[in-house]
Amino acid sequence: MESEDPGHSRSGFFRVTLRVPLKDVDPFQVVWYGNYLAYFDVARTALLRRYGLGPSDMAPLGFYAPVVAAEVQYHAPARYER
């Protein structure tokens, strides 16, 4: 059974649904690989908001979460309007 929270599943994954804008795709309507990191930041912000925190709320609490490294394994392309 899925959690009542649409962004959370029992597997522990957090899901964010977004539409790929035209500016992020190549002529084949596939997302350019570097744009995925921007989508990860959108998801990170959504996860914070799920717990009632915005990015500006973190510093006053003494919490900083800079991204210092990233590794991506691409399983399938994201495409425009899909």
GIWOBEL-V946114 format. One record per run of one state. SS is the DSSP state (H for helix, E for strand, C for the rest). FROM is the first residue (numbers start at 1). LEN is the number of residues. Records with the same first field share a line. If there is no record, write none. Layout:
BEGIN
SS: FROM-LEN ; FROM-LEN
END
This chain:
BEGIN
C: 1-7 ; 9-5 ; 15-7 ; 26-4 ; 32-3 ; 51-4 ; 61-18 ; 80-3
E: 8-1 ; 14-1 ; 25-1 ; 30-2 ; 79-1
H: 22-3 ; 35-16 ; 55-6
END
